[in-house]
Amino acid sequence: MVGYLCEQCANAWTRPVEEDLEVYDIVRVDLPGATRYGTVWQVEDDRVQVRGAGGQWLLWAERWQVILY
């Protein structure tokens, strides 16, 4: 589970970490200061490689940062 806390409104909530990600799934990646959308390119135990549309970017993200879209 990943926990979230809204600093402005003091609300808190949780969501499960995606465990069934597969190559070519479309995902959202919540990075510090940015949100990106892309396609899963590789999946490892604790991290996922995501590719941006048209190959604009390629990054590794921790699995807890990735949400199946």
PDB file of N, H, CA, C and O in Angstrom:
ATOM      1  N   MET A   1       0.841  -1.182   0.000  1.00  0.00           N
ATOM      2  CA  MET A   1       0.000   0.000   0.000  1.00  0.00           C
ATOM      3  C   MET A   1       0.887   1.247   0.000  1.00  0.00           C
ATOM      4  O   MET A   1       1.946   1.291   0.627  1.00  0.00           O
ATOM      5  N   VAL A   2       0.412   2.249  -0.725  1.00  0.00           N
ATOM      6  H   VAL A   2      -0.449   2.214  -1.234  1.00  0.00           H
ATOM      7  CA  VAL A   2       1.077   3.541  -0.760  1.00  0.00           C
ATOM      8  C   VAL A   2       0.177   4.534  -0.053  1.00  0.00           C
ATOM      9  O   VAL A   2      -1.022   4.594  -0.329  1.00  0.00           O
ATOM     10  N   GLY A   3       0.744   5.315   0.860  1.00  0.00           N
ATOM     11  H   GLY A   3       1.718   5.266   1.084  1.00  0.00           H
ATOM     12  CA  GLY A   3      -0.028   6.309   1.587  1.00  0.00           C
ATOM     13  C   GLY A   3       0.181   7.704   1.029  1.00  0.00           C
ATOM     14  O   GLY A   3       1.283   8.060   0.611  1.00  0.00           O
ATOM     15  N   TYR A   4      -0.880   8.487   1.026  1.00  0.00           N
ATOM     16  H   TYR A   4      -1.775   8.198   1.365  1.00  0.00           H
ATOM     17  CA  TYR A   4      -0.838   9.868   0.538  1.00  0.00           C
ATOM     18  C   TYR A   4      -1.391  10.788   1.623  1.00  0.00           C
ATOM     19  O   TYR A   4      -2.244  10.387   2.415  1.00  0.00           O
ATOM     20  N   LEU A   5      -0.897  12.023   1.650  1.00  0.00           N
ATOM     21  H   LEU A   5      -0.204  12.349   1.006  1.00  0.00           H
ATOM     22  CA  LEU A   5      -1.387  13.037   2.572  1.00  0.00           C
ATOM     23  C   LEU A   5      -1.453  14.359   1.828  1.00  0.00           C
ATOM     24  O   LEU A   5      -0.449  14.823   1.289  1.00  0.00           O
ATOM     25  N   CYS A   6      -2.641  14.969   1.797  1.00  0.00           N
ATOM     26  H   CYS A   6      -3.457  14.592   2.235  1.00  0.00           H
ATOM     27  CA  CYS A   6      -2.813  16.273   1.173  1.00  0.00           C
ATOM     28  C   CYS A   6      -2.426  17.338   2.192  1.00  0.00           C
ATOM     29  O   CYS A   6      -3.068  17.460   3.235  1.00  0.00           O
ATOM     30  N   GLU A   7      -1.387  18.104   1.902  1.00  0.00           N
ATOM     31  H   GLU A   7      -0.866  18.005   1.055  1.00  0.00           H
ATOM     32  CA  GLU A   7      -0.917  19.118   2.847  1.00  0.00           C
ATOM     33  C   GLU A   7      -1.888  20.278   2.968  1.00  0.00           C
ATOM     34  O   GLU A   7      -1.984  20.888   4.033  1.00  0.00           O
ATOM     35  N   GLN A   8      -2.618  20.600   1.891  1.00  0.00           N
ATOM     36  H   GLN A   8      -2.541  20.105   1.026  1.00  0.00           H
ATOM     37  CA  GLN A   8      -3.551  21.722   1.933  1.00  0.00           C
ATOM     38  C   GLN A   8      -4.815  21.395   2.728  1.00  0.00           C
ATOM     39  O   GLN A   8      -5.307  22.228   3.490  1.00  0.00           O
ATOM     40  N   CYS A   9      -5.341  20.169   2.546  1.00  0.00           N
ATOM     41  H   CYS A   9      -4.942  19.493   1.927  1.00  0.00           H
ATOM     42  CA  CYS A   9      -6.628  19.851   3.187  1.00  0.00           C
ATOM     43  C   CYS A   9      -6.515  18.833   4.317  1.00  0.00           C
ATOM     44  O   CYS A   9      -7.515  18.553   4.979  1.00  0.00           O
ATOM     45  N   ALA A  10      -5.336  18.274   4.558  1.00  0.00           N
ATOM     46  H   ALA A  10      -4.525  18.502   4.020  1.00  0.00           H
ATOM     47  CA  ALA A  10      -5.063  17.314   5.617  1.00  0.00           C
ATOM     48  C   ALA A  10      -5.791  15.980   5.432  1.00  0.00           C
ATOM     49  O   ALA A  10      -5.887  15.209   6.386  1.00  0.00           O
ATOM     50  N   ASN A  11      -6.301  15.687   4.240  1.00  0.00           N
ATOM     51  H   ASN A  11      -6.223  16.313   3.465  1.00  0.00           H
ATOM     52  CA  ASN A  11      -6.894  14.379   3.964  1.00  0.00           C
ATOM     53  C   ASN A  11      -5.789  13.362   3.715  1.00  0.00           C
ATOM     54  O   ASN A  11      -4.731  13.697   3.182  1.00  0.00           O
ATOM     55  N   ALA A  12      -6.043  12.124   4.105  1.00  0.00           N
ATOM     56  H   ALA A  12      -6.902  11.853   4.538  1.00  0.00           H
ATOM     57  CA  ALA A  12      -5.098  11.039   3.881  1.00  0.00           C
ATOM     58  C   ALA A  12      -5.831   9.872   3.240  1.00  0.00           C
ATOM     59  O   ALA A  12      -7.003   9.632   3.533  1.00  0.00           O
ATOM     60  N   TRP A  13      -5.135   9.138   2.358  1.00  0.00           N
ATOM     61  H   TRP A  13      -4.183   9.333   2.120  1.00  0.00           H
ATOM     62  CA  TRP A  13      -5.721   7.964   1.722  1.00  0.00           C
ATOM     63  C   TRP A  13      -4.600   7.029   1.293  1.00  0.00           C
ATOM     64  O   TRP A  13      -3.430   7.409   1.279  1.00  0.00           O
ATOM     65  N   THR A  14      -4.974   5.800   0.944  1.00  0.00           N
ATOM     66  H   THR A  14      -5.925   5.492   0.956  1.00  0.00           H
ATOM     67  CA  THR A  14      -4.013   4.804   0.484  1.00  0.00           C
ATOM     68  C   THR A  14      -4.507   4.160  -0.805  1.00  0.00           C
ATOM     69  O   THR A  14      -5.687   4.239  -1.146  1.00  0.00           O
ATOM     70  N   ARG A  15      -3.586   3.527  -1.510  1.00  0.00           N
ATOM     71  H   ARG A  15      -2.627   3.463  -1.233  1.00  0.00           H
ATOM     72  CA  ARG A  15      -3.925   2.742  -2.698  1.00  0.00           C
ATOM     73  C   ARG A  15      -2.953   1.570  -2.758  1.00  0.00           C
ATOM     74  O   ARG A  15      -1.826   1.668  -2.273  1.00  0.00           O
ATOM     75  N   PRO A  16      -3.386   0.466  -3.349  1.00  0.00           N
ATOM     76  CA  PRO A  16      -2.471  -0.679  -3.470  1.00  0.00           C
ATOM     77  C   PRO A  16      -1.398  -0.418  -4.528  1.00  0.00           C
ATOM     78  O   PRO A  16      -1.622   0.328  -5.481  1.00  0.00           O
ATOM     79  N   VAL A  17      -0.250  -1.031  -4.350  1.00  0.00           N
ATOM     80  H   VAL A  17      -0.068  -1.637  -3.575  1.00  0.00           H
ATOM     81  CA  VAL A  17       0.817  -0.957  -5.343  1.00  0.00           C
ATOM     82  C   VAL A  17       0.470  -1.934  -6.460  1.00  0.00           C
ATOM     83  O   VAL A  17       0.065  -3.066  -6.195  1.00  0.00           O
ATOM     84  N   GLU A  18       0.628  -1.497  -7.714  1.00  0.00           N
ATOM     85  H   GLU A  18       0.957  -0.577  -7.929  1.00  0.00           H
ATOM     86  CA  GLU A  18       0.309  -2.339  -8.864  1.00  0.00           C
ATOM     87  C   GLU A  18       1.219  -3.564  -8.886  1.00  0.00           C
ATOM     88  O   GLU A  18       2.441  -3.425  -8.922  1.00  0.00           O
ATOM     89  N   GLU A  19       0.641  -4.746  -8.863  1.00  0.00           N
ATOM     90  H   GLU A  19      -0.352  -4.858  -8.834  1.00  0.00           H
ATOM     91  CA  GLU A  19       1.428  -5.972  -8.885  1.00  0.00           C
ATOM     92  C   GLU A  19       1.337  -6.710 -10.208  1.00  0.00           C
ATOM     93  O   GLU A  19       2.152  -7.596 -10.466  1.00  0.00           O
ATOM     94  N   ASP A  20       0.374  -6.377 -11.053  1.00  0.00           N
ATOM     95  H   ASP A  20      -0.289  -5.658 -10.843  1.00  0.00           H
ATOM     96  CA  ASP A  20       0.149  -7.133 -12.282  1.00  0.00           C
ATOM     97  C   ASP A  20       0.492  -6.336 -13.537  1.00  0.00           C
ATOM     98  O   ASP A  20      -0.153  -6.503 -14.572  1.00  0.00           O
ATOM     99  N   LEU A  21       1.498  -5.476 -13.455  1.00  0.00           N
ATOM    100  H   LEU A  21       2.023  -5.341 -12.614  1.00  0.00           H
ATOM    101  CA  LEU A  21       1.905  -4.693 -14.627  1.00  0.00           C
ATOM    102  C   LEU A  21       2.579  -5.593 -15.651  1.00  0.00           C
ATOM    103  O   LEU A  21       3.337  -6.497 -15.301  1.00  0.00           O
ATOM    104  N   GLU A  22       2.292  -5.332 -16.922  1.00  0.00           N
ATOM    105  H   GLU A  22       1.676  -4.598 -17.206  1.00  0.00           H
ATOM    106  CA  GLU A  22       2.898  -6.084 -18.011  1.00  0.00           C
ATOM    107  C   GLU A  22       3.430  -5.117 -19.056  1.00  0.00           C
ATOM    108  O   GLU A  22       2.994  -3.968 -19.138  1.00  0.00           O
ATOM    109  N   VAL A  23       4.376  -5.595 -19.853  1.00  0.00           N
ATOM    110  H   VAL A  23       4.729  -6.528 -19.787  1.00  0.00           H
ATOM    111  CA  VAL A  23       4.923  -4.795 -20.943  1.00  0.00           C
ATOM    112  C   VAL A  23       3.774  -4.355 -21.849  1.00  0.00           C
ATOM    113  O   VAL A  23       2.875  -5.141 -22.148  1.00  0.00           O
ATOM    114  N   TYR A  24       3.809  -3.113 -22.278  1.00  0.00           N
ATOM    115  H   TYR A  24       4.539  -2.475 -22.035  1.00  0.00           H
ATOM    116  CA  TYR A  24       2.837  -2.434 -23.145  1.00  0.00           C
ATOM    117  C   TYR A  24       1.597  -1.930 -22.411  1.00  0.00           C
ATOM    118  O   TYR A  24       0.696  -1.387 -23.050  1.00  0.00           O
ATOM    119  N   ASP A  25       1.522  -2.093 -21.084  1.00  0.00           N
ATOM    120  H   ASP A  25       2.254  -2.534 -20.564  1.00  0.00           H
ATOM    121  CA  ASP A  25       0.439  -1.449 -20.338  1.00  0.00           C
ATOM    122  C   ASP A  25       0.640   0.058 -20.380  1.00  0.00           C
ATOM    123  O   ASP A  25       1.776   0.530 -20.397  1.00  0.00           O
ATOM    124  N   ILE A  26      -0.437   0.807 -20.397  1.00  0.00           N
ATOM    125  H   ILE A  26      -1.360   0.422 -20.383  1.00  0.00           H
ATOM    126  CA  ILE A  26      -0.384   2.270 -20.330  1.00  0.00           C
ATOM    127  C   ILE A  26      -0.468   2.654 -18.857  1.00  0.00           C
ATOM    128  O   ILE A  26      -1.345   2.179 -18.134  1.00  0.00           O
ATOM    129  N   VAL A  27       0.443   3.512 -18.417  1.00  0.00           N
ATOM    130  H   VAL A  27       1.155   3.898 -19.004  1.00  0.00           H
ATOM    131  CA  VAL A  27       0.532   3.850 -16.999  1.00  0.00           C
ATOM    132  C   VAL A  27       0.712   5.349 -16.784  1.00  0.00           C
ATOM    133  O   VAL A  27       1.072   6.098 -17.692  1.00  0.00           O
ATOM    134  N   ARG A  28       0.450   5.745 -15.560  1.00  0.00           N
ATOM    135  H   ARG A  28       0.158   5.137 -14.822  1.00  0.00           H
ATOM    136  CA  ARG A  28       0.765   7.087 -15.078  1.00  0.00           C
ATOM    137  C   ARG A  28       1.889   6.927 -14.061  1.00  0.00           C
ATOM    138  O   ARG A  28       1.855   6.019 -13.230  1.00  0.00           O
ATOM    139  N   VAL A  29       2.876   7.802 -14.127  1.00  0.00           N
ATOM    140  H   VAL A  29       2.904   8.539 -14.802  1.00  0.00           H
ATOM    141  CA  VAL A  29       4.000   7.757 -13.193  1.00  0.00           C
ATOM    142  C   VAL A  29       3.982   9.035 -12.378  1.00  0.00           C
ATOM    143  O   VAL A  29       4.103  10.126 -12.935  1.00  0.00           O
ATOM    144  N   ASP A  30       3.834   8.916 -11.076  1.00  0.00           N
ATOM    145  H   ASP A  30       3.735   8.030 -10.624  1.00  0.00           H
ATOM    146  CA  ASP A  30       3.842  10.071 -10.173  1.00  0.00           C
ATOM    147  C   ASP A  30       5.268  10.302  -9.679  1.00  0.00           C
ATOM    148  O   ASP A  30       5.754   9.602  -8.790  1.00  0.00           O
ATOM    149  N   LEU A  31       5.920  11.289 -10.268  1.00  0.00           N
ATOM    150  H   LEU A  31       5.525  11.857 -10.990  1.00  0.00           H
ATOM    151  CA  LEU A  31       7.276  11.651  -9.891  1.00  0.00           C
ATOM    152  C   LEU A  31       7.239  12.892  -9.010  1.00  0.00           C
ATOM    153  O   LEU A  31       6.258  13.635  -9.048  1.00  0.00           O
ATOM    154  N   PRO A  32       8.271  13.134  -8.221  1.00  0.00           N
ATOM    155  CA  PRO A  32       8.307  14.365  -7.449  1.00  0.00           C
ATOM    156  C   PRO A  32       8.270  15.573  -8.394  1.00  0.00           C
ATOM    157  O   PRO A  32       9.186  15.767  -9.193  1.00  0.00           O
ATOM    158  N   GLY A  33       7.231  16.362  -8.301  1.00  0.00           N
ATOM    159  H   GLY A  33       6.487  16.204  -7.652  1.00  0.00           H
ATOM    160  CA  GLY A  33       7.123  17.564  -9.115  1.00  0.00           C
ATOM    161  C   GLY A  33       6.599  17.365 -10.529  1.00  0.00           C
ATOM    162  O   GLY A  33       6.519  18.332 -11.286  1.00  0.00           O
ATOM    163  N   ALA A  34       6.241  16.144 -10.908  1.00  0.00           N
ATOM    164  H   ALA A  34       6.306  15.358 -10.293  1.00  0.00           H
ATOM    165  CA  ALA A  34       5.746  15.911 -12.268  1.00  0.00           C
ATOM    166  C   ALA A  34       4.936  14.619 -12.334  1.00  0.00           C
ATOM    167  O   ALA A  34       5.134  13.704 -11.534  1.00  0.00           O
ATOM    168  N   THR A  35       4.029  14.563 -13.293  1.00  0.00           N
ATOM    169  H   THR A  35       3.868  15.306 -13.942  1.00  0.00           H
ATOM    170  CA  THR A  35       3.284  13.352 -13.598  1.00  0.00           C
ATOM    171  C   THR A  35       3.477  13.067 -15.074  1.00  0.00           C
ATOM    172  O   THR A  35       3.306  13.955 -15.909  1.00  0.00           O
ATOM    173  N   ARG A  36       3.834  11.831 -15.401  1.00  0.00           N
ATOM    174  H   ARG A  36       3.973  11.109 -14.723  1.00  0.00           H
ATOM    175  CA  ARG A  36       4.058  11.454 -16.796  1.00  0.00           C
ATOM    176  C   ARG A  36       3.188  10.258 -17.142  1.00  0.00           C
ATOM    177  O   ARG A  36       2.853   9.442 -16.284  1.00  0.00           O
ATOM    178  N   TYR A  37       2.833  10.171 -18.408  1.00  0.00           N
ATOM    179  H   TYR A  37       3.105  10.834 -19.105  1.00  0.00           H
ATOM    180  CA  TYR A  37       2.046   9.057 -18.920  1.00  0.00           C
ATOM    181  C   TYR A  37       2.867   8.363 -19.988  1.00  0.00           C
ATOM    182  O   TYR A  37       3.498   9.023 -20.813  1.00  0.00           O
ATOM    183  N   GLY A  38       2.867   7.026 -19.982  1.00  0.00           N
ATOM    184  H   GLY A  38       2.354   6.489 -19.311  1.00  0.00           H
ATOM    185  CA  GLY A  38       3.644   6.299 -20.969  1.00  0.00           C
ATOM    186  C   GLY A  38       3.288   4.830 -21.013  1.00  0.00           C
ATOM    187  O   GLY A  38       2.265   4.403 -20.477  1.00  0.00           O
ATOM    188  N   THR A  39       4.147   4.066 -21.659  1.00  0.00           N
ATOM    189  H   THR A  39       4.978   4.413 -22.094  1.00  0.00           H
ATOM    190  CA  THR A  39       3.948   2.636 -21.869  1.00  0.00           C
ATOM    191  C   THR A  39       5.019   1.861 -21.114  1.00  0.00           C
ATOM    192  O   THR A  39       6.196   2.219 -21.157  1.00  0.00           O
ATOM    193  N   VAL A  40       4.614   0.805 -20.426  1.00  0.00           N
ATOM    194  H   VAL A  40       3.658   0.514 -20.391  1.00  0.00           H
ATOM    195  CA  VAL A  40       5.569  -0.043 -19.718  1.00  0.00           C
ATOM    196  C   VAL A  40       6.471  -0.712 -20.745  1.00  0.00           C
ATOM    197  O   VAL A  40       5.992  -1.306 -21.710  1.00  0.00           O
ATOM    198  N   TRP A  41       7.779  -0.612 -20.531  1.00  0.00           N
ATOM    199  H   TRP A  41       8.168  -0.130 -19.746  1.00  0.00           H
ATOM    200  CA  TRP A  41       8.750  -1.172 -21.447  1.00  0.00           C
ATOM    201  C   TRP A  41       9.434  -2.394 -20.847  1.00  0.00           C
ATOM    202  O   TRP A  41       9.724  -3.357 -21.557  1.00  0.00           O
ATOM    203  N   GLN A  42       9.697  -2.358 -19.526  1.00  0.00           N
ATOM    204  H   GLN A  42       9.462  -1.576 -18.949  1.00  0.00           H
ATOM    205  CA  GLN A  42      10.284  -3.486 -18.796  1.00  0.00           C
ATOM    206  C   GLN A  42       9.719  -3.490 -17.391  1.00  0.00           C
ATOM    207  O   GLN A  42       9.377  -2.443 -16.841  1.00  0.00           O
ATOM    208  N   VAL A  43       9.622  -4.694 -16.809  1.00  0.00           N
ATOM    209  H   VAL A  43       9.900  -5.544 -17.256  1.00  0.00           H
ATOM    210  CA  VAL A  43       9.139  -4.824 -15.434  1.00  0.00           C
ATOM    211  C   VAL A  43      10.146  -5.658 -14.647  1.00  0.00           C
ATOM    212  O   VAL A  43      10.506  -6.763 -15.054  1.00  0.00           O
ATOM    213  N   GLU A  44      10.592  -5.118 -13.523  1.00  0.00           N
ATOM    214  H   GLU A  44      10.299  -4.221 -13.192  1.00  0.00           H
ATOM    215  CA  GLU A  44      11.448  -5.848 -12.596  1.00  0.00           C
ATOM    216  C   GLU A  44      10.727  -5.927 -11.264  1.00  0.00           C
ATOM    217  O   GLU A  44       9.627  -5.392 -11.125  1.00  0.00           O
ATOM    218  N   ASP A  45      11.319  -6.576 -10.294  1.00  0.00           N
ATOM    219  H   ASP A  45      12.213  -7.011 -10.406  1.00  0.00           H
ATOM    220  CA  ASP A  45      10.659  -6.784  -9.003  1.00  0.00           C
ATOM    221  C   ASP A  45      10.152  -5.501  -8.364  1.00  0.00           C
ATOM    222  O   ASP A  45       8.987  -5.421  -7.976  1.00  0.00           O
ATOM    223  N   ASP A  46      11.011  -4.498  -8.251  1.00  0.00           N
ATOM    224  H   ASP A  46      11.957  -4.563  -8.567  1.00  0.00           H
ATOM    225  CA  ASP A  46      10.636  -3.287  -7.530  1.00  0.00           C
ATOM    226  C   ASP A  46      10.635  -2.020  -8.381  1.00  0.00           C
ATOM    227  O   ASP A  46      10.435  -0.922  -7.861  1.00  0.00           O
ATOM    228  N   ARG A  47      10.857  -2.168  -9.689  1.00  0.00           N
ATOM    229  H   ARG A  47      11.019  -3.059 -10.112  1.00  0.00           H
ATOM    230  CA  ARG A  47      10.860  -0.988 -10.543  1.00  0.00           C
ATOM    231  C   ARG A  47      10.329  -1.331 -11.933  1.00  0.00           C
ATOM    232  O   ARG A  47      10.264  -2.493 -12.335  1.00  0.00           O
ATOM    233  N   VAL A  48       9.950  -0.266 -12.650  1.00  0.00           N
ATOM    234  H   VAL A  48      10.002   0.678 -12.322  1.00  0.00           H
ATOM    235  CA  VAL A  48       9.334  -0.401 -13.959  1.00  0.00           C
ATOM    236  C   VAL A  48       9.978   0.622 -14.899  1.00  0.00           C
ATOM    237  O   VAL A  48      10.189   1.773 -14.517  1.00  0.00           O
ATOM    238  N   GLN A  49      10.287   0.202 -16.120  1.00  0.00           N
ATOM    239  H   GLN A  49      10.115  -0.733 -16.430  1.00  0.00           H
ATOM    240  CA  GLN A  49      10.793   1.139 -17.113  1.00  0.00           C
ATOM    241  C   GLN A  49       9.605   1.589 -17.966  1.00  0.00           C
ATOM    242  O   GLN A  49       8.846   0.768 -18.482  1.00  0.00           O
ATOM    243  N   VAL A  50       9.462   2.905 -18.101  1.00  0.00           N
ATOM    244  H   VAL A  50      10.078   3.571 -17.682  1.00  0.00           H
ATOM    245  CA  VAL A  50       8.336   3.485 -18.824  1.00  0.00           C
ATOM    246  C   VAL A  50       8.875   4.335 -19.968  1.00  0.00           C
ATOM    247  O   VAL A  50       9.847   5.075 -19.815  1.00  0.00           O
ATOM    248  N   ARG A  51       8.213   4.210 -21.125  1.00  0.00           N
ATOM    249  H   ARG A  51       7.423   3.609 -21.250  1.00  0.00           H
ATOM    250  CA  ARG A  51       8.613   4.943 -22.326  1.00  0.00           C
ATOM    251  C   ARG A  51       7.527   5.942 -22.691  1.00  0.00           C
ATOM    252  O   ARG A  51       6.346   5.595 -22.722  1.00  0.00           O
ATOM    253  N   GLY A  52       7.917   7.168 -22.965  1.00  0.00           N
ATOM    254  H   GLY A  52       8.876   7.450 -22.939  1.00  0.00           H
ATOM    255  CA  GLY A  52       6.981   8.203 -23.369  1.00  0.00           C
ATOM    256  C   GLY A  52       6.511   8.011 -24.799  1.00  0.00           C
ATOM    257  O   GLY A  52       7.123   7.267 -25.564  1.00  0.00           O
ATOM    258  N   ALA A  53       5.434   8.676 -25.158  1.00  0.00           N
ATOM    259  H   ALA A  53       4.936   9.281 -24.536  1.00  0.00           H
ATOM    260  CA  ALA A  53       4.862   8.587 -26.504  1.00  0.00           C
ATOM    261  C   ALA A  53       5.911   8.934 -27.551  1.00  0.00           C
ATOM    262  O   ALA A  53       6.603   9.945 -27.436  1.00  0.00           O
ATOM    263  N   GLY A  54       6.024   8.100 -28.562  1.00  0.00           N
ATOM    264  H   GLY A  54       5.462   7.278 -28.656  1.00  0.00           H
ATOM    265  CA  GLY A  54       6.977   8.353 -29.637  1.00  0.00           C
ATOM    266  C   GLY A  54       8.425   8.216 -29.216  1.00  0.00           C
ATOM    267  O   GLY A  54       9.320   8.633 -29.950  1.00  0.00           O
ATOM    268  N   GLY A  55       8.676   7.642 -28.053  1.00  0.00           N
ATOM    269  H   GLY A  55       7.949   7.302 -27.457  1.00  0.00           H
ATOM    270  CA  GLY A  55      10.049   7.470 -27.584  1.00  0.00           C
ATOM    271  C   GLY A  55      10.697   8.747 -27.101  1.00  0.00           C
ATOM    272  O   GLY A  55      11.924   8.839 -27.053  1.00  0.00           O
ATOM    273  N   GLN A  56       9.881   9.751 -26.737  1.00  0.00           N
ATOM    274  H   GLN A  56       8.885   9.676 -26.776  1.00  0.00           H
ATOM    275  CA  GLN A  56      10.413  11.049 -26.294  1.00  0.00           C
ATOM    276  C   GLN A  56      11.296  10.925 -25.059  1.00  0.00           C
ATOM    277  O   GLN A  56      12.251  11.684 -24.897  1.00  0.00           O
ATOM    278  N   TRP A  57      10.980   9.977 -24.196  1.00  0.00           N
ATOM    279  H   TRP A  57      10.204   9.361 -24.328  1.00  0.00           H
ATOM    280  CA  TRP A  57      11.766   9.778 -22.979  1.00  0.00           C
ATOM    281  C   TRP A  57      11.630   8.327 -22.532  1.00  0.00           C
ATOM    282  O   TRP A  57      10.692   7.632 -22.923  1.00  0.00           O
ATOM    283  N   LEU A  58      12.558   7.885 -21.724  1.00  0.00           N
ATOM    284  H   LEU A  58      13.320   8.449 -21.406  1.00  0.00           H
ATOM    285  CA  LEU A  58      12.587   6.546 -21.169  1.00  0.00           C
ATOM    286  C   LEU A  58      13.115   6.680 -19.749  1.00  0.00           C
ATOM    287  O   LEU A  58      14.192   7.237 -19.538  1.00  0.00           O
ATOM    288  N   LEU A  59      12.365   6.175 -18.774  1.00  0.00           N
ATOM    289  H   LEU A  59      11.490   5.722 -18.946  1.00  0.00           H
ATOM    290  CA  LEU A  59      12.801   6.312 -17.384  1.00  0.00           C
ATOM    291  C   LEU A  59      12.446   5.080 -16.574  1.00  0.00           C
ATOM    292  O   LEU A  59      11.517   4.339 -16.893  1.00  0.00           O
ATOM    293  N   TRP A  60      13.216   4.888 -15.516  1.00  0.00           N
ATOM    294  H   TRP A  60      13.971   5.491 -15.256  1.00  0.00           H
ATOM    295  CA  TRP A  60      12.907   3.845 -14.540  1.00  0.00           C
ATOM    296  C   TRP A  60      12.193   4.514 -13.375  1.00  0.00           C
ATOM    297  O   TRP A  60      12.593   5.587 -12.925  1.00  0.00           O
ATOM    298  N   ALA A  61      11.134   3.872 -12.891  1.00  0.00           N
ATOM    299  H   ALA A  61      10.809   3.000 -13.257  1.00  0.00           H
ATOM    300  CA  ALA A  61      10.389   4.392 -11.736  1.00  0.00           C
ATOM    301  C   ALA A  61      10.181   3.260 -10.748  1.00  0.00           C
ATOM    302  O   ALA A  61      10.042   2.099 -11.133  1.00  0.00           O
ATOM    303  N   GLU A  62      10.160   3.607  -9.486  1.00  0.00           N
ATOM    304  H   GLU A  62      10.272   4.550  -9.174  1.00  0.00           H
ATOM    305  CA  GLU A  62       9.833   2.621  -8.464  1.00  0.00           C
ATOM    306  C   GLU A  62       8.396   2.157  -8.689  1.00  0.00           C
ATOM    307  O   GLU A  62       7.541   2.951  -9.082  1.00  0.00           O
ATOM    308  N   ARG A  63       8.134   0.888  -8.444  1.00  0.00           N
ATOM    309  H   ARG A  63       8.829   0.243  -8.126  1.00  0.00           H
ATOM    310  CA  ARG A  63       6.814   0.317  -8.718  1.00  0.00           C
ATOM    311  C   ARG A  63       5.699   1.080  -7.995  1.00  0.00           C
ATOM    312  O   ARG A  63       4.597   1.199  -8.531  1.00  0.00           O
ATOM    313  N   TRP A  64       5.962   1.599  -6.793  1.00  0.00           N
ATOM    314  H   TRP A  64       6.857   1.502  -6.358  1.00  0.00           H
ATOM    315  CA  TRP A  64       4.921   2.303  -6.044  1.00  0.00           C
ATOM    316  C   TRP A  64       4.539   3.636  -6.695  1.00  0.00           C
ATOM    317  O   TRP A  64       3.489   4.196  -6.380  1.00  0.00           O
ATOM    318  N   GLN A  65       5.382   4.149  -7.600  1.00  0.00           N
ATOM    319  H   GLN A  65       6.235   3.694  -7.856  1.00  0.00           H
ATOM    320  CA  GLN A  65       5.090   5.413  -8.288  1.00  0.00           C
ATOM    321  C   GLN A  65       4.222   5.212  -9.539  1.00  0.00           C
ATOM    322  O   GLN A  65       3.746   6.189 -10.118  1.00  0.00           O
ATOM    323  N   VAL A  66       4.013   3.978  -9.953  1.00  0.00           N
ATOM    324  H   VAL A  66       4.399   3.185  -9.482  1.00  0.00           H
ATOM    325  CA  VAL A  66       3.340   3.667 -11.218  1.00  0.00           C
ATOM    326  C   VAL A  66       1.915   3.226 -10.962  1.00  0.00           C
ATOM    327  O   VAL A  66       1.655   2.382 -10.104  1.00  0.00           O
ATOM    328  N   ILE A  67       0.988   3.813 -11.724  1.00  0.00           N
ATOM    329  H   ILE A  67       1.200   4.498 -12.420  1.00  0.00           H
ATOM    330  CA  ILE A  67      -0.441   3.485 -11.605  1.00  0.00           C
ATOM    331  C   ILE A  67      -0.930   3.052 -12.972  1.00  0.00           C
ATOM    332  O   ILE A  67      -0.749   3.773 -13.953  1.00  0.00           O
ATOM    333  N   LEU A  68      -1.552   1.871 -13.049  1.00  0.00           N
ATOM    334  H   LEU A  68      -1.699   1.285 -12.252  1.00  0.00           H
ATOM    335  CA  LEU A  68      -2.129   1.376 -14.297  1.00  0.00           C
ATOM    336  C   LEU A  68      -3.212   2.341 -14.724  1.00  0.00           C
ATOM    337  O   LEU A  68      -4.088   2.679 -13.929  1.00  0.00           O
ATOM    338  N   TYR A  69      -3.167   2.792 -15.972  1.00  0.00           N
ATOM    339  H   TYR A  69      -2.455   2.517 -16.618  1.00  0.00           H
ATOM    340  CA  TYR A  69      -4.066   3.856 -16.429  1.00  0.00           C
ATOM    341  C   TYR A  69      -5.188   3.344 -17.265  1.00  0.00           C
ATOM    342  O   TYR A  69      -6.024   4.124 -17.721  1.00  0.00           O
TER     343      TYR A  69
END
